[in-house]
Amino acid sequence: MCGIVGYIGTKSACPILVEGLKRLEYRGYDSAGVAILNGGRIEIHKAAGKLRALEALLESCAPEGLIGLGHTRWATHGRPSDENAHPHSDCSGRITVVHNGIIENYLALKEQLIAAGHEFSSETDTEVIAHLVEQSCNGDLVSAVRQAVAQLEGSFAIAVIAQDDPARIVAARRHSPLVVGVGVGENFLASDVPAFLPYTKNVYFVDDDTIAVLERDHVSFSSLDGQPVEREIYEVTWDAAMAERGGYEHFMLKEINEQPQALRETMRERLSSYSAGIELPGLNLSIEYLRRIDKITMVACGTAFHAAMVGKYAIEALVRVPVELDVASELRYRDPIIDDRTLAIVISQSGETADTLAGLREARGKGASIVAITNVVGSSVARESESVLYTFAGPEIAVASTKAYTTQLMVIELMALYLAQARGALDETRARELRELLWNIPQQVEVILGDHPEALRCAEKYCNHNGFLYMGRGPNLASALEGALKIKEIAYIHAEGYAAGEMKHGPIAMIDPGVATVAVAVEGRTYDKVLSNILEVKARQGDVIAIAYEHDDQIGKYADHVIRVPRTNELLSPILAAIPLQLLAYHVAKNRGHEIDQPRNLAKSVTVE
C-alpha cells in the first residue's frame, strides 16, 4: 500500500509533492521519490528509508518544474533500496511511472519485454508498466497508458508523465485508491485526500478501470476502451487531522474497515478461485520435503501467537501433523526438540520482533526449515527465512493489531489447505468446500462491518465495567485470548481469555454484576458445551455477550446480547469472530475517552528483548 502524489499547475511542483508525501507516509515508509518535468526532461530523485532521507537529498538539488509525481513506498516486490524506489522510467528515461498495488503477471510481462530488448534496472513489478507504456507510445500518451493497462493483472493505481507530452498527467486504477483534487489553474492526484487538502477540498474519486487525464485547467475521465466517463465532483468536509486517517476518527477504525481489501490482497495469487488448488508463491519447499516432515513448530508473540493457535487447530485437523506452539520469548530459553524433519513457522507483523527472530535462529540452528509469515518485505524475519509468505495487509499504524491479525489467519488457513493438498490428507470434495468458504470470507467481513449495532450497544453498556472474561473452545480459544488482549491494550480494562471448559476451575470466581463475559459461541464440535458454560455464568448473575452465527435460534435463550457473524466452517470462524471483538474493544475504549491509536506503554513493534 504505497502513496502517490501528482501535481500540474503554475507553482513549483517539488515542495507540493514532498508536502503531500508527508501526509501519506503512513501508506509507505521504505523509500520515497519524486519526478519533475524540468526544462524539457524528467528529473528523478529518490532514496531508500524514511521520507526525511529524500528531503535531505533534495536540500541541495531540488528540481524546478510545474508538473511532477511523488511516491512513498511500502515494498512488496523487491527489497527497499534506492534502485527499487519509485518513480521508475522506461529505457529512454522519457516516460516515468509511479504505482500502488501488485501486478500479478509482472514476471511474464517482464520476460516478454526483455525478449523484445528492454533493459530493467530494478526488482519491482512497477517497472514493467513504464516499459509497456514505452512500447505502445507513438505520440499519444493516453492511448499508450490504456494499452499498457489492458495487459496488467492484479491491483494498481498508476500515474504517468512523459517528456514528449509535458502538459498532462495520465493515471489509471483498479482496486487501489486514486483521488483527483481540482484547483484553480492547478490539479492534483493522490492515493488519499490528505495529500492535497491544503490546496483544495474539491475532489473526484476515480473508479475502477478508469483512465484519468489531468491538465492544468482540465480533468477528464474515460473507460479502458476509450469511452468518455462523467464523474461527480465532491466537496470534502473533513478537517486535516481527520483526513489523514481517510475520514476515520482513528487509524484503528480505518484499519478495521480495511480488512476486506487486505484479506483479498492476501488471497490474491494464492487462491484464484475455489475450484482451483491453493498456490503459495514464496513457499520454497518441495512436495517431497513437505511429505516427510513429522512435526510443525509455530513461533510468535502477542497477537501473532493467537494466530498461531488457530494454525495449530487448522493444521492438525486438515494435515494430521502434530503442531507445537511456542511463545518466542520462551522458546529461546529452552532446548526444544527440533530436527530436520521439523517445519518451523514464525509469525511477525513487523518482521523485526526480537524474540521471534531469536526463536527463528534457534529452530534453524537445530535443522528446521523456516517459513516466515510477515507483513514487511525485506524485514529481518523475511531475510533470514528460506520461505516467506507475506500478508499484504499494508502498513498498520495503530498499535493494536487488527488487519495484520486477520491476514495472518488467512495465510495460515491457506497454508493448512496447501499442506493437506501436498500430503494427500484431504479429499478433493472436502478441500473444494473449504476453499469456497475461504473465498467468501472477505465478503462476509464486509457484511459484519456494514451492520453491527449490537456491538455498539454492548460497548456503551459495559464500558465502565470492572473487567471482562472471554471464553471460547477449539480454534476460538484463540479468539477469546485475542479479544481480551484488544480490550486490555486500548481500553485499559482488566480482561482474561480462557478455554470455556476451564471457567469452573477458577475464573468463574470472578463473575459478578460488574464483570461481563464474552463467549465466542459459533456452532461447531463443542457448541453445546459452550452453551453449558454460558449457563454457569448466568447462574452467578453475570451478563453474557455472545458472538454467534446468523440464524442461530438457540443462543438468544442463553446470552444477554448476541453479536451475529455469517456462517462458515468452525476452522475458519476465528477470522470472522475477530471483527466484532475488535469493534467491541474499539468502542469501549472510545466511550472511555482513551487514546486509541497509541495506547500507553505500548509500541507497534517490539524490537528489543
C-alpha positions as CSV (number, residue, x, y, z in Angstrom):
1,M,0.0,0.0,0.0
2,C,2.1,2.9,-1.3
3,G,1.4,6.6,-1.5
4,I,1.1,8.5,-4.8
5,V,1.1,12.3,-5.3
6,G,0.8,14.2,-8.6
7,Y,0.7,17.9,-9.4
8,I,0.3,20.0,-12.5
9,G,-0.2,23.8,-12.3
10,T,1.6,27.1,-12.0
11,K,3.5,26.5,-8.8
12,S,6.8,24.8,-8.2
13,A,5.8,21.1,-8.1
14,C,8.6,19.7,-5.9
15,P,7.6,21.3,-2.5
16,I,4.0,20.4,-3.1
17,L,4.9,16.8,-3.8
18,V,7.1,16.5,-0.7
19,E,4.4,18.0,1.5
20,G,1.9,15.6,0.1
21,L,4.2,12.7,0.7
22,K,4.5,13.7,4.3
23,R,0.7,13.3,4.7
24,L,0.8,9.9,3.0
25,E,3.8,8.5,4.8
26,Y,1.5,6.2,6.8
27,R,1.0,4.4,3.4
28,G,4.6,3.6,2.9
29,Y,7.9,4.2,4.7
30,D,10.5,2.1,2.9
31,S,11.6,4.7,0.3
32,A,10.4,7.8,-1.4
33,G,11.0,9.7,-4.6
34,V,9.9,12.5,-6.9
35,A,10.0,13.0,-10.7
36,I,9.8,16.6,-12.0
37,L,9.5,17.6,-15.7
38,N,12.2,20.2,-15.6
39,G,13.4,22.1,-18.7
40,G,12.2,19.5,-21.2
41,R,13.5,16.5,-19.3
42,I,12.3,14.4,-16.4
43,E,14.5,14.7,-13.3
44,I,14.2,11.9,-10.7
45,H,15.4,12.0,-7.1
46,K,14.7,9.0,-4.8
47,A,16.1,7.5,-1.7
48,A,15.6,4.4,0.5
49,G,14.4,4.9,4.0
50,K,12.1,7.3,5.6
51,L,10.9,10.4,3.8
52,R,13.5,12.5,5.6
53,A,16.2,10.8,3.5
54,L,14.6,12.2,0.3
55,E,14.2,15.6,1.9
56,A,17.9,15.7,2.8
57,L,18.7,14.7,-0.8
58,L,16.6,17.5,-2.2
59,E,18.0,20.2,0.0
60,S,20.9,20.7,-2.4
61,C,19.3,19.8,-5.7
62,A,15.5,20.4,-5.6
63,P,14.4,20.4,-9.3
64,E,12.3,23.2,-10.7
65,G,9.2,22.4,-12.8
66,L,5.4,22.8,-12.8
67,I,4.5,19.1,-13.2
68,G,5.6,16.1,-11.3
69,L,4.9,12.9,-9.4
70,G,5.8,11.7,-5.9
71,H,5.8,8.3,-4.3
72,T,6.3,6.8,-0.8
73,R,6.8,3.1,-1.0
74,W,5.7,0.1,1.1
75,A,7.7,-2.6,-0.5
76,T,6.1,-5.7,-2.0
77,H,8.3,-6.7,-5.0
78,G,12.0,-6.0,-4.3
79,R,13.7,-5.0,-1.2
80,P,13.7,-1.4,0.0
81,S,16.6,0.3,-1.9
82,D,17.4,3.4,-4.0
83,E,17.0,1.3,-7.2
84,N,13.6,-0.1,-6.2
85,A,12.3,3.2,-5.0
86,H,9.7,4.9,-7.3
87,P,9.4,6.7,-9.7
88,H,10.5,4.2,-12.4
89,S,11.4,5.0,-16.0
90,D,11.5,3.3,-19.4
91,C,14.7,2.5,-21.3
92,S,15.0,6.1,-22.7
93,G,14.1,7.9,-19.5
94,R,11.4,9.8,-21.3
95,I,8.5,8.1,-19.6
96,T,8.1,7.9,-15.8
97,V,5.6,5.9,-13.7
98,V,4.6,5.6,-10.0
99,H,2.4,2.7,-8.9
100,N,0.5,1.5,-5.9
101,G,-0.6,-2.2,-5.8
102,I,0.6,-5.5,-7.1
103,I,1.0,-6.6,-10.8
104,E,0.3,-10.3,-10.6
105,N,1.6,-11.1,-14.1
106,Y,4.7,-8.9,-14.0
107,L,7.1,-11.8,-14.4
108,A,5.6,-13.0,-17.6
109,L,5.4,-9.4,-18.9
110,K,9.0,-8.7,-17.9
111,E,10.2,-11.8,-19.8
112,Q,8.4,-10.6,-22.9
113,L,9.8,-7.1,-22.6
114,I,13.4,-8.4,-22.0
115,A,13.0,-10.6,-25.1
116,A,11.9,-7.5,-27.0
117,G,15.1,-5.7,-26.0
118,H,14.0,-3.7,-22.9
119,E,16.5,-3.3,-20.0
120,F,15.4,-3.3,-16.4
121,S,17.1,-1.5,-13.5
122,S,15.0,-2.6,-10.5
123,E,13.4,-5.7,-8.9
124,T,10.0,-4.2,-8.8
125,D,6.8,-5.2,-10.6
126,T,6.2,-1.5,-11.3
127,E,9.0,-1.1,-13.8
128,V,7.2,-3.3,-16.3
129,I,4.5,-0.6,-16.6
130,A,7.0,2.0,-17.8
131,H,8.3,-0.3,-20.4
132,L,4.8,-1.3,-21.6
133,V,3.9,2.4,-22.0
134,E,7.1,3.0,-23.9
135,Q,6.4,0.0,-26.2
136,S,3.0,1.3,-27.1
137,C,3.7,5.0,-27.2
138,N,3.7,6.6,-30.7
139,G,2.9,10.2,-29.6
140,D,-0.3,9.5,-27.8
141,L,0.4,9.0,-24.1
142,V,-3.2,8.4,-23.1
143,S,-3.5,5.6,-25.7
144,A,-0.2,4.1,-24.6
145,V,-1.3,4.0,-21.0
146,R,-4.6,2.4,-22.0
147,Q,-2.8,-0.3,-24.0
148,A,-0.4,-0.9,-21.1
149,V,-3.2,-1.2,-18.5
150,A,-5.0,-3.7,-20.7
151,Q,-2.1,-6.1,-20.2
152,L,-2.0,-5.8,-16.4
153,E,-3.4,-8.3,-14.0
154,G,-3.8,-7.5,-10.3
155,S,-4.4,-4.3,-8.4
156,F,-3.0,-1.0,-9.3
157,A,-3.2,2.8,-9.2
158,I,-0.7,4.3,-11.6
159,A,0.4,7.8,-12.7
160,V,2.5,8.6,-15.8
161,I,4.3,11.6,-17.1
162,A,6.3,11.9,-20.4
163,Q,8.9,14.3,-21.7
164,D,7.1,14.3,-25.1
165,D,3.7,15.1,-23.6
166,P,4.6,17.8,-21.0
167,A,1.2,19.2,-20.4
168,R,-0.6,16.3,-18.6
169,I,-0.5,13.5,-16.1
170,V,-2.2,10.3,-17.1
171,A,-3.5,7.9,-14.4
172,A,-5.4,4.7,-14.1
173,R,-6.7,2.5,-11.3
174,R,-8.0,-1.0,-10.5
175,H,-8.7,-1.9,-6.8
176,S,-6.3,0.6,-5.5
177,P,-7.4,4.1,-4.3
178,L,-6.9,7.2,-6.5
179,V,-8.3,10.7,-6.0
180,V,-8.1,13.8,-8.1
181,G,-8.1,17.2,-6.5
182,V,-9.4,20.1,-8.5
183,G,-7.9,23.6,-8.0
184,V,-7.9,26.8,-9.9
185,G,-5.2,26.6,-12.7
186,E,-3.9,23.5,-11.0
187,N,-4.9,19.9,-10.4
188,F,-3.7,17.2,-8.0
189,L,-3.6,13.4,-7.9
190,A,-3.1,11.2,-4.8
191,S,-3.8,7.9,-3.1
192,D,-5.7,9.8,-0.4
193,V,-7.2,13.2,0.1
194,P,-4.8,14.4,2.8
195,A,-2.0,14.8,0.2
196,F,-3.6,17.9,-1.4
197,L,-6.1,19.0,1.3
198,P,-4.3,22.3,2.0
199,Y,-4.9,23.3,-1.6
200,T,-8.4,22.1,-2.5
201,K,-11.4,20.3,-1.0
202,N,-13.0,19.6,-4.4
203,V,-12.3,16.0,-5.4
204,Y,-13.1,13.3,-7.9
205,F,-12.9,9.7,-6.7
206,V,-11.6,7.6,-9.6
207,D,-13.5,4.4,-10.3
208,D,-12.0,1.0,-11.1
209,D,-10.8,0.5,-14.7
210,T,-10.9,4.2,-15.4
211,I,-8.3,6.5,-17.1
212,A,-7.9,10.0,-15.7
213,V,-6.1,12.8,-17.6
214,L,-5.0,15.8,-15.6
215,E,-4.1,19.1,-17.4
216,R,-3.6,22.4,-15.7
217,D,-7.1,23.7,-16.3
218,H,-9.0,20.4,-17.1
219,V,-9.6,16.9,-15.8
220,S,-11.2,14.2,-18.0
221,F,-12.1,10.5,-17.5
222,S,-12.6,7.6,-19.8
223,S,-13.1,3.8,-19.7
224,L,-10.4,1.4,-20.7
225,D,-12.0,1.1,-24.1
226,G,-11.8,4.9,-24.6
227,Q,-15.4,5.9,-23.9
228,P,-15.8,9.2,-22.0
229,V,-16.9,8.9,-18.4
230,E,-18.7,11.6,-16.4
231,R,-17.7,11.9,-12.8
232,E,-19.4,13.8,-10.0
233,I,-17.2,16.3,-8.0
234,Y,-17.4,16.1,-4.2
235,E,-16.5,18.7,-1.6
236,V,-14.5,17.2,1.3
237,T,-15.8,18.3,4.7
238,W,-13.1,16.7,6.8
239,D,-10.6,18.7,8.8
240,A,-6.9,18.0,8.0
241,A,-6.2,15.8,11.0
242,M,-9.2,13.5,10.3
243,A,-8.5,13.4,6.6
244,E,-5.1,11.9,7.3
245,R,-7.0,8.9,8.5
246,G,-9.1,8.7,5.4
247,G,-12.1,10.3,7.2
248,Y,-12.0,7.8,10.1
249,E,-11.6,9.1,13.7
250,H,-8.7,6.8,14.4
251,F,-6.3,4.7,12.4
252,M,-7.5,1.6,14.3
253,L,-11.1,2.1,13.0
254,K,-9.7,2.7,9.5
255,E,-7.7,-0.5,9.7
256,I,-10.6,-2.5,11.0
257,N,-12.6,-1.3,7.9
258,E,-9.7,-2.1,5.5
259,Q,-9.8,-5.8,6.4
260,P,-12.0,-7.0,3.5
261,Q,-9.5,-5.5,1.0
262,A,-6.5,-6.7,3.0
263,L,-7.9,-10.2,3.0
264,R,-8.5,-10.1,-0.7
265,E,-4.9,-8.9,-1.3
266,T,-3.6,-11.7,0.9
267,M,-5.6,-14.3,-1.1
268,R,-4.6,-12.9,-4.4
269,E,-2.3,-15.2,-6.5
270,R,-2.8,-17.9,-3.8
271,L,-6.5,-18.8,-4.3
272,S,-7.6,-17.7,-7.8
273,S,-11.0,-19.5,-7.4
274,Y,-12.3,-22.1,-5.1
275,S,-12.4,-24.6,-8.0
276,A,-8.6,-24.4,-8.2
277,G,-6.0,-25.6,-5.8
278,I,-4.0,-23.4,-3.4
279,E,-0.8,-21.9,-4.7
280,L,1.8,-20.5,-2.4
281,P,4.5,-18.5,-4.3
282,G,7.3,-17.9,-1.8
283,L,7.0,-21.3,-0.2
284,N,10.3,-22.7,-1.3
285,L,9.9,-26.2,-0.1
286,S,9.5,-29.3,-2.2
287,I,6.4,-31.6,-2.1
288,E,8.8,-34.4,-1.1
289,Y,10.0,-32.4,1.9
290,L,6.5,-31.4,3.0
291,R,5.5,-35.1,2.8
292,R,8.3,-36.2,5.1
293,I,8.0,-33.7,8.0
294,D,6.7,-35.2,11.2
295,K,6.2,-32.1,13.3
296,I,5.5,-28.4,12.9
297,T,6.6,-25.8,15.4
298,M,4.9,-22.4,15.4
299,V,6.7,-19.4,17.0
300,A,5.3,-16.0,17.6
301,C,4.5,-13.3,20.2
302,G,1.3,-11.4,21.3
303,T,-1.4,-11.3,18.7
304,A,0.7,-13.3,16.2
305,F,0.8,-16.1,18.8
306,H,-3.0,-16.2,18.8
307,A,-2.9,-16.6,15.0
308,A,-0.5,-19.5,15.6
309,M,-3.1,-21.1,18.0
310,V,-5.6,-21.1,15.2
311,G,-3.0,-22.6,13.0
312,K,-2.5,-25.5,15.3
313,Y,-6.2,-26.4,15.2
314,A,-6.4,-26.0,11.4
315,I,-3.2,-27.8,10.5
316,E,-3.7,-30.7,12.9
317,A,-7.4,-31.1,11.7
318,L,-6.6,-31.0,8.0
319,V,-3.0,-32.1,7.6
320,R,-2.8,-34.6,10.5
321,V,0.7,-33.5,11.6
322,P,1.3,-32.6,15.2
323,V,1.8,-28.9,15.9
324,E,3.7,-27.4,18.8
325,L,3.2,-23.8,19.8
326,D,5.9,-21.7,21.4
327,V,5.8,-18.1,22.7
328,A,9.0,-16.9,21.1
329,S,10.4,-15.5,24.4
330,E,10.1,-19.0,25.9
331,L,11.5,-21.0,23.0
332,R,14.8,-19.1,23.0
333,Y,15.5,-20.1,26.6
334,R,14.8,-23.8,26.5
335,D,16.1,-26.7,24.5
336,P,13.3,-27.6,22.1
337,I,13.1,-30.9,20.4
338,I,13.6,-29.8,16.7
339,D,15.4,-31.5,13.9
340,D,15.5,-31.6,10.1
341,R,12.0,-33.2,9.9
342,T,10.5,-30.2,11.7
343,L,8.9,-27.3,9.8
344,A,9.1,-24.1,11.8
345,I,6.6,-21.4,11.1
346,V,7.5,-18.0,12.5
347,I,4.9,-15.2,12.6
348,S,5.6,-11.5,13.0
349,Q,3.8,-8.5,11.6
350,S,6.9,-6.3,11.5
351,G,9.4,-9.0,10.8
352,E,11.6,-7.4,13.4
353,T,10.3,-8.8,16.7
354,A,13.5,-9.6,18.7
355,D,12.2,-12.7,20.5
356,T,10.7,-14.2,17.3
357,L,14.0,-13.6,15.5
358,A,15.8,-15.4,18.3
359,G,13.3,-18.3,18.1
360,L,13.8,-18.5,14.3
361,R,17.5,-18.8,14.7
362,E,17.2,-21.4,17.4
363,A,14.9,-23.5,15.2
364,R,17.1,-23.1,12.2
365,G,20.2,-24.0,14.2
366,K,18.6,-27.3,15.1
367,G,17.9,-28.1,11.4
368,A,14.4,-27.0,10.9
369,S,13.2,-25.4,7.6
370,I,11.8,-21.9,8.3
371,V,8.6,-20.4,6.8
372,A,8.0,-16.8,7.8
373,I,4.6,-15.1,7.8
374,T,5.2,-11.4,7.9
375,N,3.8,-8.1,6.6
376,V,7.1,-6.3,5.8
377,V,9.1,-7.1,2.7
378,G,12.8,-7.1,3.4
379,S,12.4,-7.4,7.2
380,S,14.9,-9.4,9.2
381,V,12.5,-12.3,9.6
382,A,11.9,-12.3,5.8
383,R,15.7,-12.2,5.1
384,E,16.5,-15.0,7.4
385,S,13.9,-17.5,6.3
386,E,14.0,-20.0,3.5
387,S,10.4,-19.2,2.6
388,V,8.3,-16.1,3.1
389,L,4.5,-15.8,2.9
390,Y,3.6,-12.1,3.0
391,T,0.3,-11.0,4.4
392,F,-0.2,-7.9,2.2
393,A,-2.1,-6.1,4.9
394,G,-0.5,-2.8,4.1
395,P,1.0,-0.5,6.8
396,E,-0.8,-0.9,10.1
397,I,-0.4,2.4,12.0
398,A,-2.5,1.7,15.2
399,V,-0.6,-0.2,17.9
400,A,-3.5,-2.6,18.4
401,S,-3.3,-5.1,15.6
402,T,-6.4,-5.7,13.5
403,K,-5.9,-6.3,9.8
404,A,-2.4,-7.8,10.4
405,Y,-4.0,-10.5,12.6
406,T,-6.8,-11.4,10.2
407,T,-4.5,-11.6,7.3
408,Q,-2.1,-13.8,9.3
409,L,-5.1,-16.1,9.9
410,M,-5.8,-16.0,6.1
411,V,-2.3,-17.1,5.3
412,I,-2.4,-19.8,7.9
413,E,-5.7,-21.2,6.6
414,L,-4.3,-21.1,3.1
415,M,-1.1,-22.9,4.2
416,A,-3.1,-25.6,6.1
417,L,-5.1,-26.3,2.9
418,Y,-1.9,-26.3,0.8
419,L,-0.2,-28.8,3.2
420,A,-3.2,-31.0,3.2
421,Q,-3.2,-30.9,-0.6
422,A,0.5,-31.6,-0.8
423,R,0.4,-34.6,1.6
424,G,-2.9,-36.1,0.2
425,A,-4.5,-35.7,3.6
426,L,-7.8,-34.2,2.4
427,D,-10.1,-35.5,-0.4
428,E,-10.9,-33.0,-3.2
429,T,-14.6,-32.7,-2.3
430,R,-13.8,-31.6,1.2
431,A,-10.9,-29.4,0.0
432,R,-13.1,-27.6,-2.5
433,E,-15.8,-27.0,0.1
434,L,-13.2,-25.3,2.4
435,R,-11.7,-23.3,-0.4
436,E,-15.2,-22.0,-1.3
437,L,-15.8,-21.0,2.3
438,L,-12.4,-19.3,2.5
439,W,-13.1,-17.5,-0.8
440,N,-16.3,-16.0,0.8
441,I,-14.6,-14.7,3.9
442,P,-13.7,-11.1,2.7
443,Q,-17.3,-10.5,1.6
444,Q,-18.6,-11.9,4.9
445,V,-16.3,-9.5,6.8
446,E,-17.8,-6.6,4.8
447,V,-21.3,-7.8,6.0
448,I,-20.2,-7.6,9.6
449,L,-18.6,-4.2,9.2
450,G,-21.7,-2.9,7.4
451,D,-24.1,-3.7,10.2
452,H,-23.0,-4.1,13.9
453,P,-25.5,-2.2,16.1
454,E,-25.3,-4.8,18.9
455,A,-21.5,-4.3,19.3
456,L,-22.1,-0.6,19.7
457,R,-24.9,-1.2,22.3
458,C,-22.7,-3.5,24.3
459,A,-19.7,-1.1,24.2
460,E,-21.9,1.6,25.6
461,K,-23.5,-0.6,28.3
462,Y,-20.3,-2.2,29.5
463,C,-17.6,0.4,29.0
464,N,-17.5,1.2,32.8
465,H,-17.4,-2.4,34.0
466,N,-14.6,-3.6,36.2
467,G,-13.5,-6.4,33.9
468,F,-14.2,-8.8,31.2
469,L,-13.8,-12.6,30.9
470,Y,-13.6,-14.0,27.4
471,M,-14.2,-17.7,26.7
472,G,-14.0,-19.9,23.7
473,R,-13.3,-23.5,22.7
474,G,-11.5,-25.2,19.9
475,P,-9.9,-22.7,17.4
476,N,-11.9,-19.9,19.1
477,L,-9.9,-20.2,22.3
478,A,-7.5,-18.0,20.3
479,S,-10.4,-15.6,19.6
480,A,-11.1,-15.4,23.4
481,L,-7.4,-14.6,24.1
482,E,-7.2,-12.1,21.3
483,G,-10.5,-10.3,22.3
484,A,-9.2,-10.0,25.9
485,L,-5.9,-8.6,24.6
486,K,-7.6,-6.0,22.5
487,I,-9.7,-4.6,25.3
488,K,-6.6,-4.6,27.6
489,E,-4.5,-2.8,25.1
490,I,-6.8,0.2,24.3
491,A,-9.5,0.3,27.0
492,Y,-7.2,-0.4,30.0
493,I,-9.8,-2.8,31.5
494,H,-8.6,-6.0,33.1
495,A,-9.6,-8.9,30.9
496,E,-8.7,-12.5,30.7
497,G,-9.3,-15.1,28.0
498,Y,-9.9,-18.8,28.9
499,A,-10.8,-22.1,27.4
500,A,-14.5,-22.2,28.2
501,G,-14.2,-25.6,30.0
502,E,-11.6,-24.0,32.3
503,M,-14.0,-21.4,33.7
504,K,-15.2,-23.7,36.5
505,H,-11.5,-24.3,37.5
506,G,-11.1,-20.8,38.9
507,P,-12.1,-17.9,36.7
508,I,-15.8,-18.3,37.5
509,A,-15.0,-16.9,40.9
510,M,-14.6,-13.5,39.3
511,I,-18.1,-13.4,38.0
512,D,-20.3,-10.7,39.5
513,P,-22.6,-7.9,38.1
514,G,-19.5,-5.8,37.4
515,V,-17.8,-8.3,35.2
516,A,-19.1,-9.1,31.7
517,T,-18.4,-12.3,29.9
518,V,-17.8,-12.5,26.2
519,A,-18.4,-16.0,24.8
520,V,-17.4,-17.0,21.3
521,A,-20.2,-19.4,20.6
522,V,-20.2,-20.2,16.9
523,E,-21.6,-23.7,16.1
524,G,-19.1,-26.5,16.0
525,R,-17.9,-29.6,17.7
526,T,-18.3,-28.1,21.2
527,Y,-21.2,-25.8,20.7
528,D,-23.4,-27.5,23.3
529,K,-20.6,-27.4,25.8
530,V,-20.2,-23.6,25.3
531,L,-23.9,-23.2,26.0
532,S,-23.5,-25.0,29.3
533,N,-20.6,-22.8,30.2
534,I,-22.7,-19.7,29.5
535,L,-25.4,-21.1,31.8
536,E,-22.7,-21.4,34.5
537,V,-22.0,-17.7,34.2
538,K,-25.7,-16.8,34.1
539,A,-26.3,-18.8,37.3
540,R,-23.9,-16.4,39.1
541,Q,-25.6,-13.1,37.9
542,G,-23.1,-12.5,35.1
543,D,-24.0,-10.8,31.9
544,V,-23.0,-12.6,28.7
545,I,-22.2,-11.2,25.3
546,A,-22.2,-14.0,22.7
547,I,-20.5,-14.0,19.3
548,A,-22.7,-16.4,17.3
549,Y,-23.8,-17.3,13.8
550,E,-26.7,-15.7,11.9
551,H,-29.9,-17.7,12.2
552,D,-28.7,-19.5,15.4
553,D,-32.1,-19.7,17.2
554,Q,-30.6,-21.3,20.4
555,I,-28.1,-18.7,21.5
556,G,-30.7,-16.0,22.2
557,K,-32.1,-18.1,25.0
558,Y,-28.8,-18.1,26.8
559,A,-27.0,-14.8,26.3
560,D,-28.0,-11.2,27.2
561,H,-26.6,-9.9,23.9
562,V,-25.8,-11.6,20.6
563,I,-23.5,-10.2,18.0
564,R,-24.0,-12.1,14.8
565,V,-21.5,-13.2,12.2
566,P,-22.1,-15.1,8.9
567,R,-21.8,-18.8,8.9
568,T,-18.6,-20.6,7.9
569,N,-16.6,-23.7,8.9
570,E,-15.5,-23.7,12.5
571,L,-11.8,-23.8,11.5
572,L,-12.3,-20.6,9.5
573,S,-14.6,-18.8,12.0
574,P,-11.8,-17.1,14.0
575,I,-11.4,-14.6,11.1
576,L,-15.0,-13.6,11.3
577,A,-15.1,-13.7,15.1
578,A,-12.2,-11.2,15.3
579,I,-14.2,-8.4,13.7
580,P,-16.8,-7.9,16.4
581,L,-14.2,-8.4,19.1
582,Q,-12.1,-5.6,17.5
583,L,-15.2,-3.4,17.2
584,L,-16.2,-4.0,20.8
585,A,-12.7,-3.1,22.1
586,Y,-12.5,0.0,19.9
587,H,-15.9,1.4,21.0
588,V,-15.4,0.6,24.7
589,A,-12.1,2.5,24.5
590,K,-13.7,5.4,22.7
591,N,-16.5,5.6,25.2
592,R,-13.9,5.7,28.0
593,G,-12.2,8.6,26.2
594,H,-8.8,6.9,25.7
595,E,-6.0,7.4,23.2
596,I,-6.7,4.5,20.8
597,D,-4.0,4.5,18.2
598,Q,-1.1,4.9,20.6
599,P,-2.1,3.4,23.9
600,R,0.1,3.9,26.9
601,N,3.3,1.9,27.4
602,L,2.9,0.1,24.1
603,A,4.9,0.2,20.8
604,K,3.9,-1.1,17.4
605,S,6.9,-3.3,17.0
606,V,8.9,-4.9,19.9
607,T,12.5,-4.9,18.6
608,V,14.2,-5.4,21.9
609,E,14.0,-8.3,24.4
